[in-house]
């Protein structure tokens, strides 16, 4: 683990007001990556003298998904907090590594080749149509430079807020919807992100989210599987106009509910199709995705200094992704992280607050 020091105001980074996204960059450790090798995870402790500290974690998605990264932190926590006289051992019997399960999964033989072919096409697209120098390189794709006017904000929805939104959708929907906490909160964020952008109402809208495949595969993978076991679901059939009207929130909830209801064991086999869709996104498209989950239990982490004041997912600064985590108080709320240009964020915050008053 690296250790660094900062004189920044940690209360601003952990607070409830927008702050420049670039201020998170010093808190994020870099992965050691070359063409031939890559670190699975990197850690950095950033000290804020007389204020507190931050633990930054960067995980390689080729090895760890979000659930596994959080599981690793919880194992670390267990080890750190173990009684010195009766030291606990890490629960190795609950960890399942990739090589112990892949032979039992019913996966078509050609899916790996399809994924690699689509990934090769994406590399060409990022290279401006040129053949990649080393298509097997483990190096990460370059990240675009973030404008200094991009800011971060975290919305705290209480359990009561979510229930109020759920009841509103029940009243307005002519059909029964799957109104889980995820469906309600993602639909709410999606609707107002699109409205905050404004602009051309005919622009194409894409949205989707990562899917934990552990329970969906045949046979199911143990929930404690330690590795990467995610796929994704994605839809791009609507325009911004659908979300800008009075029934925009209902339209979003109806579509997200349908996406969740359709999830089954085939979701892991759709990765080639999802990868193939990115090079053909229409110009001007607005695409919203999700990082994190309300089920990871990140605020339950306690290395002896109490639970974290704030969990921030730095990677949502790219594009229009949002982050999600359970509320810090553990009472059924949800935290939603946003990263937008300052004028869009100001509009978004007003819209989100107004939406809770209806």
N, C-alpha and C positions, 0 to 999 in steps of 0.2 A: 504494500500500500504506500502511495506517495503522501507526503504531508506538505501542505502549503499554508500561507497566511494571507489574510485580506483585511483591509481597513474599511471595507464597505459596511453599509448599515444592514445588518442581517434582519432587523425587524421589518425593513422595507420589502425584502425578498420573501419573507414569510407572511406579509400582511395581506390586506384585502383591497389594496388599491393597485392600479396598473403601474408597471415599471418596465423600463427598456429590456427587451428580450436578451440583448447582447450581454447584460449584466450576469446572466447565468453561465456564460461560456467559461469563465475561469473556474467554475465549480465542477466542470465535467472532465473527467480523465480521458485521455486518449488510449485507444487500443493499440497494442504493438502488432502491426500488420505488415507483412511483406508479400511478395508474389507466392511464396511457398509455405508460409506459416502465419498463424494468427492466434493471438491470445483470445481465450474464451470470455474473460471478464477482467476489468480493471477497476481499481478503487482509489479514491483520493479523499483524505481528510483535510478540509479547509477550516482553519482556525480563525475566528473573529475575536480578537482579544477583548476581554471584559464583556463579551456579548454571548458567545456560544460557538458552535461548530456545525459543519455540514459534512455529511458523507456522500460523496458522488460515486455513482456506479454506472459503468458503461458495459453493456453485455453484447456479445456477438450473436445476432439472431440465427446465424447458421448453426449454432450449438444450443443456445438457450432461448426459450420463449419467456414471456413475462411471468407466467406461473412458476416456472423453474427458477428464474432469477430471484423471485420473492421467496421461494422455498429454500434456496441456498442461504439467503439472508437470515431466515428463521432458524436454520441449522447452526449458523454462525452465532446467532443470539443465544441459542440453547447452550452451545459450547462456552460462550463468554460468561454466561450467568450460572454455570454449573457450580455447585458447592465444592469448595476446594478440598474438604475432608471426605466427601462422598461424591467424587466427580462422576457426572453422567457421561455416557458415551453417545456419540452421534448415532441416530437410529438408522444404521446402514441397511437393516432388513426392509426398510420402507422405501429405499431408493432403487429405481429400476433404470438401468442404462440401456441405451439404444440396442446394443448387440444382443440383449437378452430377450427382446420381444419382436424384432423385425421379421423373424422367420414365421411368426404365427399370424401376421396380418395378411388379409386377402387383398393384395395390391397388384393390379395388372403389370405385366412385365415391361410394357412399353412406356409407362408413365414417366419414368426417370428420363428417358430419351426426349420425350415431348417437352418436359420442363426445361431441360438443358438447351433444346433448340430455341424455345421462346426466350430464355434468358440471353442466349447469344444474339437474338434479334434486338433485344432491349439494349445490350451493350453497343451494338452498331448504331442504334438511335441516339444514345448518349454521346457517341463519338462523331456525330454529324454524318452518319452514313458510311464511315470508314470501317474497315475491318479492324477489330480490336487487336492490339499488339499481342496480348496474352489472354485469350478467353478463359483460361483456367486460373487466372490470377485471383488470389484471395483478398486483394486490396479492395477497400470500400469505394463505392462510387463517390465522386466529389460532391460536396454539399455547396449549394449556391450561397453567395454572400448575403447576409441578412442586413436589410436596410436599418439605419439607426432609428427610424421612426416606427419600427415594429415593437409592440409592447405586449406584455403578458398580463393576464387577469384570471383569477380563480373565482368562479361562482359557487357559493355554498347554498345548496338546496336542502332544506330540512325535511324530515319525514312528513311533516304536515304539509309542506309545499308540494311534495310529490303526490301525496294522497289527494290534495285539492285538484291537481292537474289530472290525476287518474279519474276522479269523479266527473270532471268536466268532459273528458273524452267519452266516458260511459253515457253521459246524457246526450252527447251530440252524435255519436256513431249509430248508424242504422244496423250495424252488425256487431257481433261480439268480437272484441279484440283481445289479443294476448298482451295485457297491460302490466308486464313485469316492470320492476324499477328501471332496468336497462332500456326497455322500449320507451317508457315515458320520458326519461331524462335525455336519451339520445335524440328522440323526436323533437323535444323542446329546443335543445341546442341547435339541431340541424335547421329547424324552421327559422330561428332568429339569426343564425349565421347568414343564411341566404337573404333575409330581409335587410340585414345590416350592410351587405354588399351593395344593395340597390342595383342600379344599372339596367341593362337590357333584360326585360322579363322573359324574352324568348331564349336566353342562353341555356344550354344543356346542363343538367344537374346530375352528378354521380354521387353515390354514397354507399358505404359498406362498412364492414367491421371484421376484425379477426375472429376466428372461431376455434375454441378449444375442442380438438377432435377426440380427446381421450375417451369420453363416454359414447361417442358416435360410431367408432370403428367396430368392426366385427372380426374377432372378438374385441370387447372393450379393453382399452389400455388402463392399467391401474391409475387412480387419480394422483398417486405419488410418483408417477413416471418422471424421471429426471432427464430432460432433453428438450427438443423442440417438437411439439405435436400440435401445431396450429395450421389452419388453412384460412380461407376468407370467403365472404360472400359479398357480392357487389351488384349494384343495379344502376343503369343509366338509361332511363326511358322517359324522364319527366323534364320539364323546364322550370325556371325560377318562378314563373307566373303561378304555378300550382301552389307554391308555398307563400306567396305574397298576399293572397286573399284572406278573407275572414276565416275560411276553413282550412288554412294552410297547416296549422298544427295537427288537425284531425287527419288531413291527407298524409302528412309525414308519419303519424302514428300507425295509420292503416297499412302503409307500405312497409314500415320497419317490422310491424307485427307479422305481416305475411312472410317477410324474409326469415324471421326467426322460426315461424311455424314450418317452413319448408326444409329446415336443416335436418339432414339425416346422414347416414354413413357415406353417401356419395360426395359430401362436401370436400373431402380430402382429394378426391379425384378430379376436381374442377380447377385445380391450380393452373394447368396449361391454358385453359380458356381465359382465366382471369389475367394471366401474364400477357396473353395475346391481345387483350382489349386495350392495354395502355397505349400502344403506338397509334391507335386509331381514334383517340379521344378527339372530339370535334374542337376546333379553335374556340377559345373563350369559355371553355367548360369550367364549372366550379365543382370540385370533387372534395367531399368531406369524409374523413376516416376517423378511427378511434384508436387511441393508445391507452393501455392500462385496463383495469377492470375494478368493479366494485366488490369483487369476490376474492381479491388477493389478500385482503387483511393487512395492508401495509402499515396502517396506523397502530397495529398491534405490536409492532417491533419495539423492543425496549432493551437496550444494552446496559441498563443500570442507571440511566439518566432521565428516565421517563419517555413517554411516546414522542414522536417527532412533532414539531410545531407545524410543519408543512411538507408535503410530498409534491415535488414538481417533476414533470416529465419533459426534459429539455428538447426531445426530438420532435415535438409538435410544432416547432418553429418553421418546419418545412411544409409548404403548402397550407391547406386549411384543415389540418387534423386537430382534433380535440383530445384531451386526456380525461380519464375518469378514475375516481377512487372513492372508497367509502368515506363518509364524513368522519372527521377526527373524533367527534364526541361518542361515536359508537351507537348512536340512537336511530340509525336507519336513514340518515341523510346521505347526500352524494356531493362530491366536489367535482366540478367540471372546469378544466383548464383551457384557456383560449390564447392564441397568439396572432395578433392582427395589426395592421397599420393603425396608428393612433386615432385617426378620424373614424375609421370603421369600428374600432373598439369603443369609442365614445357612443356611437350610435347603437352598438350591440348592447352595452350595459343599460342604456335607457330602455331598449326594447325588452330585455330580459326582466327588468324590474316592473315595467308596465304589464307584462304578460302574467305576472303573479297577482296583479290587482283585479283581474277580470273575474 
